[in-house]
């Protein structure tokens, strides 16, 4: 909770006055598919990421009058250091890969691209959005 929620909340509070003063800003929170569908045996993680969804939607409306857009990217499995231990088991890694409709575990760059889109002028009329970047995983559950 301290990292996934409190850290984000305090960082946003630190930058919003500057954004208001400059009459513009972009905030992109990073949640997880666990926030969208829950995550058995990792409820603390799902809860902290779920709180980011609520924070994103609440701040989007609150900060819109100041020309500050607030969005969120919710990745599924990503091939990062956080997953090194679980992906050390090749059978588990393959099970995860097969569970993703696009049949690939993305590198971090596949998450960075949507974030760059959300802070670009191409997304200038998008705020309060939760963009699921998970190869279709949330669409088919489990």
Protein Blocks (a to p, Z undefined) as FASTA:
>chain_A
ZZmmmmmmmmmmmmmmmmmmnopacddddddfklmnopehilmmmmmmmmmmmmmmmmmm
mmmmnopacddddddddddfklmmmmmpmklmmmmmmmpmnlpacdfklmmmmmmmmmmm
klmmgghiacddehhmmmngZZ
